Amino acid sequence: MLPTLGYKEPETFRKSDVARMQLVEAICLFVREQFIPSLTLAGAAEELLAGLLRADGKQPTIEESFSSIKKIRDNVGLAAMANKTKSEVIAEWNHAKNRTKHQDKDEASSITLNDCDEAYWMIKRALDNANKLGITIPNVNDFENWVIINVCL
């Protein structure tokens, strides 16, 4: 065990509360256009919320998304995903998050990505998972308003 700073005593946190705090802060960072830390923090929340959903016997958003795309692929032949497995597709969807968190010895020391888009989609996945768990994210309107104002969707 690491030595303590003595500033405060250990606390017990519900993982749903941890994920909520992470997602709220990810949105705060996003609207301040701090997209890389927003991406990594939203990614942590998304993973934690996905695990909570699985523990409840529910399917996380990323798995539902793959299932939907697989149906389309199987019905109409989506060439871009012709021979990709579920784990390959999910690895692609998580590529930017993982590359901004890890450095493997065989990887380049730089990464090219659209940090705004990657953070946006990670927040959307995390928000959907939170919604499925009944977790309210108080600043979701800040996120949606930023997108409306800045992207004009």
N, C-alpha and C positions, 0 to 999 in steps of 0.2 A: 504494500500500500504506500502511496506517496505521502510525504509529510504534508501536514496541513498548514495553510497560511494563518489559521486561527481567526479569520475574518467572520466566518459563519459556520454553523453546524451543517452536516449533511441533511438533505431533505429527500423525501420520496415523491417522485413525480409520476403522474399517470402519463403513459406514452401518448395518449390522445392529446393531452395538454401540451406536451413537448412538440408534437407535430403542429398543433395550432399555433404555438408561439413561433415556430420556424416559418410557417407559411405567412403569418402576419408580417414578420420581418422581411421575408422574401418580397412581398408586395411593396412594402415601404421602400426597399432598395430598388425595385423595378421602376416605381414612379419617379424615383430620383435618378433614373437611367444608369444605375449601377448594375448592369445586366449580368456580369460574371458572378459576383457574389449572390445575386438574386437566383441565378440558375442553380448554383450549388446548394444553397439553403432550401430552395423549393424542391430540389432533387432529394434532399434528406427527408423533407416532410413527405414527399410523394412515396418514398420507399417505406417509411414508417407507417403511413396510412394504408398502403397496400398490404403490408404485413398484418395490420389489425383487421382489415377486411378478410384476408385469407383465414385468420384465426376465427372469425365469425362465420366461416363457410361461404363467404361472398367473393365475387370476382372483382379484382381491381380494374380500373379504367383501362390500363395498358393491355390487359388480357382480353377485355371486352372488345377493345379496338382491333386487336389482332383477329379475334373470332369473326368480327364483321368483315374485315378485309379478306379473310380466308374464304368466307362465303362468296363474296364477289369474285375473288380469284377462281374459285371452283366453278362458279356458274357462268362467268363470261371470259375467263382466261386473262387475268391481269398479268401482262408480260413482265412488268417490273418486279413481280414477286413470284415468278414461275416456280422456282425450285428452292425458295428460301424457307427454312424451318422457323418455327415460332421463336426459338432462342436467337436465331440470326436477325430476325426482324426487330425484336426487342433490343438486342445489342446495338443495332443501328439507331433506334430511337433514343437510346441512352448514351450514344457515343460521345456527344459533346459534354454531357454531365460527367461522364467517367474520365474523359481526357482533361477536364478542368480540375479534377480531384486527384488524379494519379499520374505518376510518371514511371512507365516501365522502361527497363534498360534498352529495349529494342525500338522504342518510339522516338520520333523527332522531338526536339525541345521546343517546338512551336506548334500552334494549332490554328487552323483557319476555320472560322465558323461565323454565323450570324448570331451574335450573342443576344440580341433583342428577341429574335424569333425563338431561339432555344429556350430562353428564360420564360417567354410567353407560354409556349406549349407545356413546359414543365409545371408552371403555375396552374394552367388549365387542368392538367391531369391531377395535380394535388387537390385543387378545388373540387373536382368531381368526386375524388375519393373521400374528401372531407364531408361532402354533401351526403354521400351514401351512408356515412357513419353518423349523420345527424350533428356534425360539428359545425358550428357557425363561425365564419371568418368575418370579423367586424369591418375590415377595410376592403372587402371585395368590390364595393362600388368605386373606391379610389382606383383600383386596377382597371375596371371596365371603363371608367371615365377617361383615364389616361389613354387607353386604346382608342376610344371614340375621338378624342381631341387630337391626338397625334397621328393616328393611322387613317382616320376617316373611313372606317368600315361601315 
